[in-house]
């Protein structure tokens, strides 16, 4: 059956960040992911992981200044130097936290650049990051995000993501398939997952509408989990949803799919 990782940017948010790790372990999770570890010393996070037995499943490359509206910088032609610096930082954290995969957010399309320049920048930055990640034996991911939740986000569909990956041409570049975002953008979840599974390096989930836990919306997660399991996917599925009535109170869905 699927293995679920707690996304600590969405779950247990009533607690300070470092306290969310033991809370996730106590709730039964075996792995965690989150948007950003960079506000904390990696040694401190590593100690917390070791103390709970949790595996670090995923985090993102530095995504710029989130408080000022940044949602990634990889497609911005004016921030290539900043992106390359962020790759080095991400690798340092990944090695400290023993995290095998990191997600690169494309970002919101900058108004000062045309479409060709944006695409060329994203492809070039991914080639650079993938080459650096390969040296460190890491997997690089890209994620398509729906434009309703993040207006202007440059990468929106699975087809667009796969086309970019083909252009980059790196074996260690994979697609992070977020079930919630792909339901909002294109539907056809089961068939798309089956077709793209060799290119998928990580899953994330939430139900739709509302982005709450499985069982609160329209997605048939019992069917989808069984489908993913039959296809042979053995890695983590990140629980990146907003708990409807608190994290622990909303975890009953897991018992229904195990």
Beta strands, then each sheet from edge to edge (+ up, - down):
strand 1: 3-7
strand 2: 31-34
strand 3: 55-60
strand 4: 101-104
strand 5: 139-143
strand 6: 173-178
strand 7: 200-205
strand 8: 236-239
sheet 1: 1+ 2+ 3+ 4+ 5+ 6+ 7+ 8+ 1+
end
